[in-house]
């Protein structure tokens, strides 16, 4: 029997994207509500104030809008990793509720870095005609901006996936911005393709009002969620494996140290967690990780603990 051909990565991307296209558009539309308010205020401020005030307001606007992007990240992450029948509304609001303040911080940091990168690159680009030395400075600025972009490929997805401290989120994001360079450039190229496609649609419009209408339509239904989808698709799998494996190893080492100290002091440790709320039918005897009580744990390990606790409960009942 002839073996079926292994599908290429971009084929899986297209399948997951277009099979969930209505969900992605709905997610994008939900995010567009606060985004539209921010854009309208930005336009008003830019019309009646100077550049400095407009820049400061843009930082404030991104800071306040970015928490709602957490909902987009959670929904499209689930779609990008292959989850079926993703429910948009509960996932969106869950993402916003659980990550509101972290994403507000991310929005502030991202807006500051974007403004600094924009002005730095613009200034050094204008100074190229005065000295060739500025080519090196401009190149460094572009590299820094690219590194920050790669870090923020991971920070939002990592935040909605793992229970990690902020310093560990940024540390892992920094390491993977270099360590996962292949996936980063795949995601970057995909972003360029999406943006180029949208700009092409806008360029075909010759009437000013039509240009505005198409731009708003793309922002309302396509751009933010689609961009995050392609990023999540390319970075999620390796990020998940790297962070989950690292987290498991560190906990194993920590548990070993604690057990060694307890044995030395004659202390017997027992597992006091209650697993009575776990639906055993949903667990598999595999090394796949799942979340339980805010922790990463292998399904096989959780299954073992649940069965052990149930056997212990049966023994207690028989003794009585």
Sine and cosine of phi, psi and omega as CSV:
sin_phi,cos_phi,sin_psi,cos_psi,sin_omega,cos_omega
0.00,0.00,0.72,-0.69,-0.03,-1.00
-0.96,0.28,0.77,-0.64,-0.02,-1.00
-0.96,0.28,0.59,-0.81,0.03,-1.00
-0.95,0.31,0.56,-0.83,-0.03,-1.00
-0.95,0.31,0.67,-0.74,0.06,-1.00
-0.95,0.30,0.79,-0.61,-0.06,-1.00
-0.96,0.29,0.58,-0.82,0.04,-1.00
-0.98,0.21,0.31,-0.95,-0.09,-1.00
-0.86,0.52,-0.69,0.72,-0.06,-1.00
-0.93,0.36,-0.43,0.90,0.05,-1.00
-0.93,0.38,-0.66,0.75,0.05,-1.00
-0.91,0.42,-0.64,0.77,0.02,-1.00
-0.85,0.53,-0.76,0.65,-0.01,-1.00
-0.90,0.44,-0.64,0.77,-0.01,-1.00
-0.89,0.45,-0.75,0.66,-0.03,-1.00
-0.92,0.39,-0.57,0.82,-0.03,-1.00
-0.94,0.34,-0.80,0.60,-0.11,-0.99
-0.97,0.24,-0.46,0.89,0.07,-1.00
-0.95,0.31,-0.32,0.95,0.02,-1.00
-0.89,-0.46,0.33,0.94,-0.09,-1.00
-0.84,0.55,-0.70,0.72,0.04,-1.00
-0.87,0.50,-0.62,0.79,0.04,-1.00
-0.91,0.41,-0.65,0.76,0.00,-1.00
-0.91,0.41,-0.66,0.75,0.04,-1.00
-0.90,0.43,-0.66,0.76,0.01,-1.00
-0.90,0.43,-0.67,0.74,0.05,-1.00
-0.87,0.49,-0.71,0.71,0.00,-1.00
-0.88,0.47,-0.66,0.75,-0.01,-1.00
-0.90,0.43,-0.62,0.78,0.03,-1.00
-0.90,0.43,-0.62,0.78,0.03,-1.00
-0.95,0.30,-0.47,0.88,-0.07,-1.00
-0.93,0.37,-0.39,0.92,-0.01,-1.00
-0.87,0.50,-0.84,0.54,0.06,-1.00
-0.92,0.39,-0.53,0.85,0.01,-1.00
-0.90,0.43,-0.65,0.76,-0.01,-1.00
-0.90,0.44,-0.65,0.76,0.04,-1.00
-0.88,0.48,-0.70,0.71,0.01,-1.00
-0.90,0.43,-0.65,0.76,0.00,-1.00
-0.91,0.40,-0.63,0.77,0.02,-1.00
-0.91,0.42,-0.70,0.71,0.03,-1.00
-0.91,0.42,-0.62,0.79,0.03,-1.00
-0.88,0.47,-0.66,0.75,0.02,-1.00
-0.90,0.44,-0.66,0.75,0.01,-1.00
-0.91,0.42,-0.71,0.70,0.00,-1.00
-0.90,0.44,-0.68,0.73,0.00,-1.00
-0.91,0.41,-0.48,0.88,-0.02,-1.00
-0.97,0.26,-0.59,0.81,-0.16,-0.99
-0.92,-0.38,0.09,1.00,0.01,-1.00
-0.75,-0.66,0.01,-1.00,-0.01,-1.00
-1.00,0.01,0.01,-1.00,-0.09,-1.00
-0.90,0.44,-0.64,0.77,-0.05,-1.00
-0.89,0.45,-0.73,0.68,0.00,-1.00
-0.90,0.44,-0.66,0.75,0.02,-1.00
-0.88,0.47,-0.66,0.75,0.01,-1.00
-0.91,0.42,-0.69,0.72,0.02,-1.00
-0.90,0.44,-0.63,0.77,0.02,-1.00
-0.93,0.37,-0.59,0.81,0.02,-1.00
-0.89,0.46,-0.62,0.79,0.05,-1.00
-0.90,0.44,-0.70,0.72,0.02,-1.00
-0.90,0.44,-0.67,0.75,-0.03,-1.00
-0.89,0.45,-0.72,0.70,0.01,-1.00
-0.89,0.45,-0.64,0.77,0.00,-1.00
-0.87,0.49,-0.65,0.76,-0.05,-1.00
-0.99,0.16,-0.48,0.88,-0.04,-1.00
-1.00,0.08,-0.53,0.85,-0.14,-0.99
-0.86,0.50,-0.52,0.85,0.06,-1.00
-0.83,0.55,-0.52,0.85,0.02,-1.00
-0.96,0.29,-0.32,0.95,0.06,-1.00
-0.94,0.34,-0.34,0.94,0.06,-1.00
-0.87,0.49,-0.58,0.82,0.06,-1.00
-0.91,0.42,-0.65,0.76,0.05,-1.00
-0.88,0.47,-0.72,0.70,-0.04,-1.00
-0.87,0.50,-0.70,0.71,-0.04,-1.00
-0.92,0.40,-0.69,0.73,-0.03,-1.00
-0.91,0.42,-0.79,0.62,-0.08,-1.00
-0.95,0.30,-0.42,0.91,0.11,-0.99
-0.89,0.46,-0.70,0.71,0.02,-1.00
-0.89,0.46,-0.64,0.77,0.03,-1.00
-0.93,0.37,-0.70,0.71,-0.06,-1.00
-0.90,0.44,-0.54,0.84,-0.03,-1.00
-1.00,0.06,-0.03,1.00,0.13,-0.99
0.98,-0.22,0.19,0.98,0.05,-1.00
-0.90,0.44,0.59,-0.81,0.00,-1.00
-0.98,-0.18,0.54,-0.84,0.06,-1.00
0.79,0.61,0.78,0.63,0.02,-1.00
-0.92,0.39,0.79,-0.61,0.02,-1.00
-1.00,0.04,0.89,-0.46,-0.16,-0.99
-0.94,0.35,-0.81,0.59,-0.14,-0.99
-0.88,0.48,-0.81,0.59,-0.01,-1.00
-0.89,0.46,-0.62,0.78,0.01,-1.00
-0.93,0.38,-0.65,0.76,-0.01,-1.00
-0.88,0.47,-0.78,0.62,-0.05,-1.00
-0.94,0.35,-0.51,0.86,0.08,-1.00
-0.90,0.43,-0.69,0.72,0.02,-1.00
-0.87,0.49,-0.68,0.73,0.01,-1.00
-0.92,0.40,-0.73,0.69,-0.07,-1.00
-0.90,0.44,-0.70,0.71,-0.11,-0.99
-0.99,0.16,-0.29,0.96,-0.11,-0.99
-0.78,-0.62,0.33,0.94,-0.15,-0.99
-0.84,0.54,-0.81,0.58,-0.12,-0.99
-0.96,0.27,-0.54,0.84,0.07,-1.00
-0.90,0.43,-0.69,0.73,-0.01,-1.00
-0.95,0.31,-0.45,0.89,0.11,-0.99
-0.90,0.43,-0.66,0.75,0.07,-1.00
-0.90,0.44,-0.68,0.73,0.01,-1.00
-0.88,0.48,-0.67,0.75,0.01,-1.00
-0.88,0.47,-0.67,0.75,0.02,-1.00
-0.90,0.43,-0.74,0.67,-0.01,-1.00
-0.90,0.44,-0.68,0.73,-0.03,-1.00
-0.91,0.42,-0.65,0.76,0.01,-1.00
-0.92,0.39,-0.64,0.77,0.04,-1.00
-0.88,0.47,-0.75,0.67,-0.02,-1.00
-0.90,0.43,-0.63,0.78,0.00,-1.00
-0.90,0.43,-0.70,0.72,0.01,-1.00
-0.90,0.45,-0.72,0.70,0.00,-1.00
-0.89,0.45,-0.67,0.75,0.00,-1.00
-0.91,0.42,-0.66,0.75,-0.02,-1.00
-0.88,0.47,-0.76,0.65,-0.03,-1.00
-0.94,0.35,-0.59,0.80,0.01,-1.00
-0.90,0.44,-0.75,0.66,-0.01,-1.00
-0.90,0.43,-0.66,0.76,0.00,-1.00
-0.90,0.45,-0.70,0.72,-0.04,-1.00
-0.91,0.42,-0.74,0.67,-0.04,-1.00
-0.94,0.34,-0.49,0.87,0.06,-1.00
-0.91,0.41,-0.62,0.79,0.02,-1.00
-0.95,0.32,-0.43,0.90,-0.06,-1.00
-1.00,0.01,0.03,1.00,-0.02,-1.00
-0.89,0.45,-0.52,0.85,-0.04,-1.00
-0.95,0.30,-0.29,0.96,-0.03,-1.00
-1.00,0.03,-0.51,0.86,-0.01,-1.00
-0.33,-0.94,0.61,-0.79,0.01,-1.00
-0.95,0.31,-0.27,0.96,0.01,-1.00
-0.89,0.46,-0.45,0.89,-0.03,-1.00
-0.95,0.31,-0.24,0.97,0.10,-0.99
-0.89,0.46,-0.67,0.75,0.03,-1.00
-0.91,0.42,-0.68,0.73,0.02,-1.00
-0.90,0.44,-0.67,0.74,0.02,-1.00
-0.89,0.45,-0.65,0.76,0.01,-1.00
-0.89,0.46,-0.66,0.75,0.03,-1.00
-0.90,0.44,-0.67,0.74,0.02,-1.00
-0.88,0.48,-0.66,0.75,0.02,-1.00
-0.91,0.41,-0.65,0.76,0.03,-1.00
-0.89,0.45,-0.67,0.74,0.02,-1.00
-0.89,0.45,-0.70,0.72,0.02,-1.00
-0.88,0.47,-0.64,0.77,0.02,-1.00
-0.92,0.39,-0.65,0.76,0.02,-1.00
-0.90,0.44,-0.66,0.75,0.04,-1.00
-0.90,0.44,-0.66,0.75,0.05,-1.00
-0.86,0.51,-0.70,0.72,0.01,-1.00
-0.90,0.44,-0.63,0.78,0.04,-1.00
-0.87,0.50,-0.67,0.74,-0.03,-1.00
-0.98,0.17,-0.05,1.00,0.26,-0.97
-0.91,0.41,-0.55,0.83,-0.14,-0.99
-0.98,-0.18,-0.59,0.80,-0.13,-0.99
-0.83,0.56,-0.78,0.63,0.00,-1.00
-0.90,0.44,-0.70,0.71,-0.03,-1.00
-0.91,0.42,-0.65,0.76,0.00,-1.00
-0.90,0.43,-0.59,0.80,-0.04,-1.00
-0.91,0.41,-0.67,0.74,-0.02,-1.00
-0.99,0.15,-0.14,0.99,-0.06,-1.00
-0.97,-0.23,-0.63,0.78,-0.10,-0.99
-0.87,-0.50,0.46,-0.89,0.15,-0.99
-1.00,-0.04,1.00,0.03,-0.05,-1.00
-0.81,-0.59,0.44,-0.90,0.10,-0.99
-0.95,0.31,0.39,-0.92,-0.05,-1.00
-0.85,0.53,-0.66,0.75,-0.03,-1.00
-0.90,0.44,-0.57,0.82,0.02,-1.00
-0.96,0.27,-0.55,0.84,0.05,-1.00
-0.90,0.45,-0.74,0.67,-0.01,-1.00
-0.95,0.33,-0.56,0.83,0.04,-1.00
-0.90,0.43,-0.74,0.68,0.02,-1.00
-0.90,0.43,-0.63,0.78,0.04,-1.00
-0.89,0.46,-0.65,0.76,0.03,-1.00
-0.90,0.43,-0.71,0.70,-0.02,-1.00
-0.90,0.43,-0.66,0.75,-0.03,-1.00
-0.98,0.22,-0.29,0.96,0.08,-1.00
-0.91,0.42,-0.42,0.91,0.08,-1.00
-0.97,-0.23,-0.67,0.75,-0.09,-1.00
-0.94,0.35,-0.46,0.89,-0.01,-1.00
-0.93,-0.36,0.68,0.74,-0.13,-0.99
-0.87,0.49,-0.55,0.83,0.00,-1.00
-0.90,0.44,-0.75,0.66,0.03,-1.00
-0.91,0.41,-0.57,0.82,0.00,-1.00
-0.88,0.47,-0.69,0.73,-0.01,-1.00
-0.96,0.29,-0.51,0.86,0.10,-0.99
-0.89,0.45,-0.69,0.72,0.04,-1.00
-0.91,0.41,-0.64,0.77,0.00,-1.00
-0.90,0.44,-0.71,0.71,0.02,-1.00
-0.88,0.47,-0.64,0.76,0.03,-1.00
-0.89,0.45,-0.64,0.77,0.06,-1.00
-0.88,0.47,-0.69,0.73,0.02,-1.00
-0.87,0.49,-0.66,0.75,0.01,-1.00
-0.89,0.45,-0.70,0.71,0.00,-1.00
-0.88,0.47,-0.74,0.67,-0.03,-1.00
-0.92,0.40,-0.64,0.77,0.02,-1.00
-0.90,0.44,-0.64,0.77,0.03,-1.00
-0.89,0.46,-0.70,0.72,0.00,-1.00
-0.92,0.40,-0.66,0.75,0.04,-1.00
-0.90,0.43,-0.58,0.82,0.05,-1.00
-0.89,0.46,-0.67,0.74,0.05,-1.00
-0.88,0.48,-0.66,0.75,0.00,-1.00
-0.92,0.39,-0.65,0.76,-0.05,-1.00
-0.91,0.41,-0.45,0.89,0.01,-1.00
-0.96,0.29,-0.29,0.96,0.03,-1.00
-0.99,0.12,0.82,-0.58,-0.07,-1.00
-0.99,-0.16,-0.28,0.96,-0.01,-1.00
-0.99,-0.11,0.67,-0.75,-0.07,-1.00
-0.85,0.52,-0.73,0.69,-0.03,-1.00
-0.92,0.40,-0.54,0.84,0.04,-1.00
-0.94,0.35,-0.61,0.79,0.06,-1.00
-0.87,0.49,-0.71,0.71,0.01,-1.00
-0.89,0.45,-0.68,0.74,-0.03,-1.00
-0.90,0.43,-0.71,0.70,0.01,-1.00
-0.91,0.42,-0.65,0.76,0.02,-1.00
-0.87,0.48,-0.73,0.68,0.01,-1.00
-0.90,0.43,-0.61,0.79,0.02,-1.00
-0.90,0.43,-0.67,0.74,0.03,-1.00
-0.91,0.41,-0.67,0.74,0.04,-1.00
-0.91,0.41,-0.57,0.82,-0.06,-1.00
-0.97,0.26,-0.57,0.82,-0.17,-0.99
-0.88,-0.48,-0.33,0.94,-0.20,-0.98
-0.84,-0.55,-0.86,0.50,-0.38,-0.93
-0.88,0.48,-0.87,0.48,-0.10,-0.99
-0.85,0.53,-0.75,0.66,-0.05,-1.00
-0.93,0.37,-0.61,0.79,0.01,-1.00
-0.92,0.40,-0.69,0.73,0.04,-1.00
-0.87,0.49,-0.70,0.72,0.01,-1.00
-0.93,0.37,-0.54,0.84,0.03,-1.00
-0.88,0.48,-0.76,0.65,-0.05,-1.00
-0.92,0.40,-0.57,0.82,0.06,-1.00
-0.91,0.42,-0.76,0.65,-0.01,-1.00
-0.87,0.49,-0.63,0.77,-0.03,-1.00
-0.87,0.50,-0.67,0.74,-0.08,-1.00
-1.00,0.08,-0.44,0.90,-0.10,-1.00
-0.97,-0.23,-0.32,0.95,-0.19,-0.98
-0.90,0.44,-0.78,0.62,-0.15,-0.99
-0.85,0.53,-0.80,0.61,-0.03,-1.00
-0.94,0.35,-0.57,0.82,0.08,-1.00
-0.88,0.47,-0.71,0.70,-0.02,-1.00
-0.88,0.48,-0.73,0.68,-0.02,-1.00
-0.90,0.43,-0.66,0.75,-0.04,-1.00
-0.91,0.41,-0.78,0.63,-0.07,-1.00
-0.95,0.33,-0.68,0.74,-0.01,-1.00
-0.90,0.43,-0.68,0.73,0.00,-1.00
-0.91,0.41,-0.68,0.73,0.02,-1.00
-0.90,0.43,-0.67,0.74,-0.01,-1.00
-0.90,0.44,-0.64,0.77,0.00,-1.00
-0.92,0.40,-0.69,0.72,0.00,-1.00
-0.89,0.46,-0.69,0.72,-0.03,-1.00
-0.90,0.43,-0.61,0.79,0.03,-1.00
-0.94,0.34,-0.60,0.80,0.03,-1.00
-0.89,0.45,-0.68,0.73,0.03,-1.00
-0.90,0.44,-0.69,0.72,0.01,-1.00
-0.89,0.46,-0.68,0.73,0.03,-1.00
-0.89,0.45,-0.63,0.78,0.00,-1.00
-0.89,0.45,-0.66,0.75,0.02,-1.00
-0.90,0.43,-0.70,0.72,0.01,-1.00
-0.89,0.45,-0.70,0.71,0.01,-1.00
-0.88,0.47,-0.65,0.76,0.01,-1.00
-0.89,0.46,-0.68,0.73,0.01,-1.00
-0.91,0.41,-0.66,0.75,0.00,-1.00
-0.90,0.43,-0.67,0.74,0.02,-1.00
-0.90,0.44,-0.63,0.78,0.01,-1.00
-0.90,0.44,-0.59,0.80,-0.02,-1.00
-1.00,-0.02,0.06,1.00,0.02,-1.00
0.97,0.26,0.42,0.91,-0.01,-1.00
-0.99,-0.16,0.75,-0.66,0.04,-1.00
-0.98,-0.18,0.84,-0.55,-0.01,-1.00
-1.00,-0.06,0.59,-0.81,0.03,-1.00
-0.74,-0.68,0.48,-0.88,0.03,-1.00
-0.99,0.11,0.94,-0.35,-0.09,-1.00
-0.98,-0.20,0.09,1.00,0.01,-1.00
-0.94,0.34,0.56,-0.83,0.01,-1.00
-0.98,-0.18,0.87,-0.50,-0.03,-1.00
-0.95,-0.31,0.34,0.94,-0.07,-1.00
-0.93,0.37,-0.33,0.94,-0.03,-1.00
-1.00,0.04,-0.01,1.00,-0.06,-1.00
-0.99,0.12,0.77,-0.63,0.08,-1.00
-0.99,0.11,0.97,-0.24,-0.12,-0.99
-0.92,0.40,-0.39,0.92,-0.02,-1.00
-0.94,0.35,-0.32,0.95,-0.01,-1.00
-1.00,0.00,-0.10,0.99,-0.07,-1.00
-1.00,-0.08,0.54,-0.84,0.06,-1.00
-0.85,-0.53,0.50,-0.87,0.04,-1.00
-0.99,0.13,0.95,0.32,-0.06,-1.00
-0.67,-0.75,0.13,-0.99,0.01,-1.00
-1.00,-0.05,0.21,0.98,0.06,-1.00
-0.94,0.35,0.63,-0.78,-0.02,-1.00
-1.00,0.00,0.57,-0.82,0.15,-0.99
-0.69,-0.73,0.26,-0.96,0.07,-1.00
-1.00,-0.01,0.70,-0.71,0.13,-0.99
-0.58,-0.82,0.86,-0.51,-0.04,-1.00
0.81,0.59,0.66,0.75,0.06,-1.00
0.97,0.24,0.20,0.98,-0.02,-1.00
-0.84,-0.54,0.47,-0.88,0.12,-0.99
-1.00,0.09,0.75,-0.66,0.00,-1.00
-0.50,-0.87,0.59,-0.81,0.05,-1.00
-0.94,0.35,0.59,-0.81,0.01,-1.00
-0.87,0.49,-0.62,0.78,0.00,-1.00
-0.90,0.44,-0.62,0.79,0.00,-1.00
-0.94,0.35,-0.69,0.73,0.02,-1.00
-0.91,0.42,-0.64,0.77,0.04,-1.00
-0.88,0.48,-0.67,0.74,0.02,-1.00
-0.88,0.47,-0.67,0.75,-0.01,-1.00
-0.92,0.38,-0.65,0.76,0.00,-1.00
-0.90,0.44,-0.72,0.70,0.00,-1.00
-0.90,0.44,-0.65,0.76,0.00,-1.00
-0.90,0.44,-0.65,0.76,0.00,-1.00
-0.93,0.38,-0.62,0.78,0.00,-1.00
-0.93,0.37,-0.61,0.79,0.07,-1.00
-0.90,0.43,-0.64,0.77,0.02,-1.00
-0.91,0.43,-0.63,0.78,0.02,-1.00
-0.91,0.42,-0.63,0.78,0.02,-1.00
-0.90,0.43,-0.67,0.74,0.03,-1.00
-0.88,0.48,-0.64,0.77,0.00,-1.00
-0.91,0.42,-0.65,0.76,0.00,-1.00
-0.91,0.41,-0.64,0.77,0.01,-1.00
-0.92,0.40,-0.58,0.81,0.03,-1.00
-0.91,0.42,-0.60,0.80,0.01,-1.00
-0.95,0.31,0.00,0.00,0.00,0.00
